[in-house]
Amino acid sequence: MATYTITLNERTSSGKALKEYLQALGVFMSKVAPKAKSRPRIYDPETSRYLKDKVVKSIEEAHEDMKNGRLKSYDSVDDMFQDLGINV
């Protein structure tokens, strides 16, 4: 005997029909709520708002780049432009 977990969209006709069928067979056990995101929200006191998920993701990626040494540092903007091949 095995235990299976499936996700049904109960708002569609096929999802409702499958749920009723499984209940009729006596194999439908219970409804389990989906896992919520556990990502903490970060508050920015300067703007008096929470940061958007996209911004938090960018900050986390930049932090990973810093930890793994994938950043370049320059002494001046001119050095950066020269490294990037931009003629000013």
Secondary structure, 3 states (H helix, E strand, C coil): CCCCCCCCCCCCHHHHHHHHHHHHHCCCCCCCCCCCCCCCCCEECCCCEECCHHHHHHHHHHHHHHHCCCCCCCCCHHHHHHHHCCCC
